[in-house]
Amino acid sequence: MKRILRLYVFDTVALYVASQIASGLVFESGIMTLLAAGLGLVVSTLVVKPIINILLLPINLITFGLFKWASSAIALYLVTLIVPGFKIIAFNIPALSSRWLDVPAIGLEGILAFVAFSFLVFLLTSVLTWLTK
């Protein structure tokens, strides 16, 4: 139970931070949609993602695990189908320009937006897990 609660808090915080970093993640009813999306992401991570990983096992073995991102993107897509008011429209990060580094703007739509947000949520959840250990 403690593990599920921790996953819920981490996924909800990661969704919120991802929505602040990149635009295109929509919570129509505000905090209630965010909390419902966090719960949906935990359920899809614990129930659906292992099934998807088993189905994608041959492709993962051929690509040495590089296709594992697909299960996270599918789980995030399922959450957008289940939770009303939670949508992923696009993945947009504005350009960053400084004296030493110039990063162009990134804009992705469709399947690539789900992949980018699933990668960002995974990265943020991993950082939160690392910080709490």
Summary of the structure (lengths in Angstrom):
residues: 133
radius of gyration: 15.4
end to end distance: 17.8
largest distance: 48.3
contacts: 380
relative contact order: 0.17
helix: 65%
strand: 16%
